[in-house]
Amino acid sequence: MATTEERIASRVINECLGIKGGDVVIISTYPHTIPLANAMALECYRQDADPLTVLDTDEVFYGHMNMLSEESLRTTSEHCLGLADYTKYYIWLGGPEDPAPMRDVPSSKFSALFEGEKAHWDKNLEVGNLSAGLALGQVTPERARAYGFDFEAWKRMVEDAIEVSPKELSDWGRKLEPILGVSGKVRVTAPNGTDLRFELGGRTPQIFDGILDEEDMKRGSLGVGLPSGDVEVAILEQTAEGTVLFDVPTPQLGVLIKDMRWVFEGGRLVKLGAGENEDAVRGLYEGASGDKDRLGSLTVGVNPKAKTGFLDSAIPRGAVTLGIGDNRELGGKNESDWGFAGTLSRATLVIDGTVVVKEGSINL
């Protein structure tokens, strides 16, 4: 009988990404995800692909953040640029096992790191490298303690959300696709005082159903996640007006940002605040460059088993997520070395007078 790691690896390699003989694959792992990385590499070999497993550790990650100067962190890694030349697929199995030490790293260092990574990201966009991310690799007792999550409930939810069939997610996505792909006026409201308006420009939505196929790539999609389940579209970046107050806490740098508020005037973010841990986002925002102050994306979740309040709150069915900063992967025009998103669990989303989501439930 196949192990859990073997089943997930087979799904990622053969269904999600469709990796074939000769494909070059980078598998990024931490010690706690080595069994899954092993299964991924062996499944690649089974398909006659060419995998390379890259091991990082909490000690090295935090060590390099503390030892290197901001100037050094802004320098793009030659390893990353070189790998982008010949790698077709990246598989990300998680980040540091424990995010709590991030609280002690100055946000300016993270901003420098993101600035340095931008050239790598730009190159991946240019050559069309593809990726898969597994949220299960981020489900650790240490992360649960840092953010105050119930570890067992979180793990169970992620496992259940992974099992939702891609067809079910795709069917919901196709219902939303023509609605989100219009040129029209949008209003997002919520009981907490949110009232935000912006416009859609007839851009092609991307449906994330857990499988990256030829149709997805034609739409511009370069990545897939497990669990999956949302529809995303780039908005007209200069049209946002109003206020959004996010009712779902956002995990960031080892803390939970609660009651985050964005105020837009003339298409630009003019006020950014939060009820708790505002510094965790403000420092990154102030250290970013480019179109960091433009609204860039609208996302509607469609996964019936996912729940808000953990790491990926964008995929639960009926959740409405808004993003600022870089949106080029969605075909948008915002270019930045940073992007950030917040989620509403009880939003009402109206597009050209049609109620698409009503108080957190899809109205189709």
Beta strands, then each sheet from edge to edge (+ up, - down):
strand 1: 24-29
strand 2: 50-55
strand 3: 89-92
strand 4: 130-134
strand 5: 183-189
strand 6: 195-201
strand 7: 206-208
strand 8: 223-226
strand 9: 230-234
strand 10: 241-245
strand 11: 250-252
strand 12: 255-257
strand 13: 261-265
strand 14: 268-273
strand 15: 295-301
strand 16: 320-325
strand 17: 339-344
strand 18: 348-351
strand 19: 354-358
strand 20: 361-362
sheet 1: 2+ 1+ 3+ 4+ 8+
sheet 2: 14+ 13- 10+ 6- 5+ 18- 19+ 20-
sheet 3: 7+ 9- 15+ 16- 17+
sheet 4: 11+ 12-
end
